[in-house]
Amino acid sequence: MSLRTTVLSQMLEIRELQAADLRRQTVISELLRIDHRRSTEITELRTALQGQVTALQGQ
């Protein structure tokens, strides 16, 4: 295998790895957004539940 072929092959592999890395980063970002959304929902539900418990205790 010539040096040129080796270099071209390595460059292609680097591009493929960079593309795979970008896809992984995109997935991670989406998972973080979903996690934040769920965390916010849980906080809102907890606050609502605490309000209901307080209202029931006041009866």
C-alpha positions as CSV (number, residue, x, y, z in Angstrom):
1,M,0.0,0.0,0.0
2,S,1.5,3.3,-1.0
3,L,1.9,6.2,1.4
4,R,-0.7,8.2,-0.5
5,T,-3.3,5.4,-0.2
6,T,-2.5,5.1,3.5
7,V,-3.0,8.8,4.1
8,L,-6.2,8.9,2.1
9,S,-7.5,5.9,4.0
10,Q,-6.7,7.5,7.4
11,M,-8.3,10.8,6.3
12,L,-11.4,9.0,5.4
13,E,-11.4,7.2,8.7
14,I,-11.0,10.5,10.6
15,R,-13.9,12.0,8.7
16,E,-16.1,8.9,9.5
17,L,-15.1,9.2,13.2
18,Q,-15.9,12.9,13.3
19,A,-19.3,12.2,11.7
20,A,-20.0,9.5,14.3
21,D,-18.9,11.8,17.1
22,L,-21.2,14.5,15.8
23,R,-24.1,12.1,15.8
24,R,-23.3,11.0,19.4
25,Q,-23.1,14.7,20.5
26,T,-26.5,15.3,18.9
27,V,-28.1,12.3,20.7
28,I,-26.5,13.4,24.0
29,S,-27.9,17.0,23.6
30,E,-31.4,15.7,22.8
31,L,-31.2,13.4,25.9
32,L,-30.2,16.3,28.0
33,R,-33.1,18.4,26.7
34,I,-35.5,15.5,27.5
35,D,-34.0,15.1,30.9
36,H,-34.4,18.8,31.7
37,R,-38.0,18.8,30.5
38,R,-38.9,15.8,32.7
39,S,-37.1,17.3,35.6
40,T,-39.1,20.5,35.2
41,E,-42.3,18.5,34.9
42,I,-41.5,16.6,38.1
43,T,-40.8,19.8,40.0
44,E,-44.1,21.3,38.8
45,L,-46.0,18.1,39.8
46,R,-44.3,18.0,43.2
47,T,-45.3,21.7,43.8
48,A,-48.9,20.9,42.9
49,L,-49.0,17.9,45.1
50,Q,-47.6,19.8,48.0
51,G,-50.3,22.4,47.5
52,Q,-52.9,19.7,47.5
53,V,-51.5,18.1,50.7
54,T,-51.5,21.5,52.4
55,A,-55.1,22.2,51.4
56,L,-56.1,18.8,52.7
57,Q,-54.3,19.4,56.0
58,G,-56.2,22.6,56.3
59,Q,-59.6,20.9,56.2
